[in-house]
Amino acid sequence: MAVKFKIKKGDNVKVIAGDDKGKIGKVLAVYPKKSQVIVEGCKIAKKAIKPSDKNPNGGFINKEMPINISNVAKTGE
């Protein structure tokens, strides 16, 4: 069962735990079933991508990964 959270997509939040502690960013996505959020500019991972029509050489991209919702706090902005 999905749980309701006060944090919604588009909110400004501050990371209060983890490697990116202290960073402020906008919520890009919320996953209530997994209790996770994706915050802009936080928890960046380098992902390998296969060659495709869009990116013929393949390579690496930097992508935001989900953070547990308990590790972020809504800011007053």
Secondary structure in CASP SS format (residue, H / E / C, confidence):
PFRMAT SS
TARGET T0000
AUTHOR 0000-0000-0000
METHOD secondary structure of the structure
MODEL  1
M C 1.00
A C 1.00
V C 1.00
K C 1.00
F C 1.00
K C 1.00
I C 1.00
K C 1.00
K C 1.00
G C 1.00
D C 1.00
N E 1.00
V E 1.00
K E 1.00
V E 1.00
I C 1.00
A C 1.00
G C 1.00
D C 1.00
D C 1.00
K C 1.00
G C 1.00
K C 1.00
I E 1.00
G E 1.00
K E 1.00
V E 1.00
L E 1.00
A E 1.00
V E 1.00
Y E 1.00
P C 1.00
K C 1.00
K C 1.00
S C 1.00
Q E 1.00
V E 1.00
I E 1.00
V E 1.00
E C 1.00
G C 1.00
C C 1.00
K C 1.00
I E 1.00
A E 1.00
K E 1.00
K E 1.00
A E 1.00
I E 1.00
K C 1.00
P C 1.00
S C 1.00
D C 1.00
K C 1.00
N C 1.00
P C 1.00
N C 1.00
G C 1.00
G E 1.00
F E 1.00
I E 1.00
N E 1.00
K E 1.00
E E 1.00
M C 1.00
P C 1.00
I E 1.00
N E 1.00
I H 1.00
S H 1.00
N H 1.00
V E 1.00
A E 1.00
K E 1.00
T C 1.00
G C 1.00
E C 1.00
END
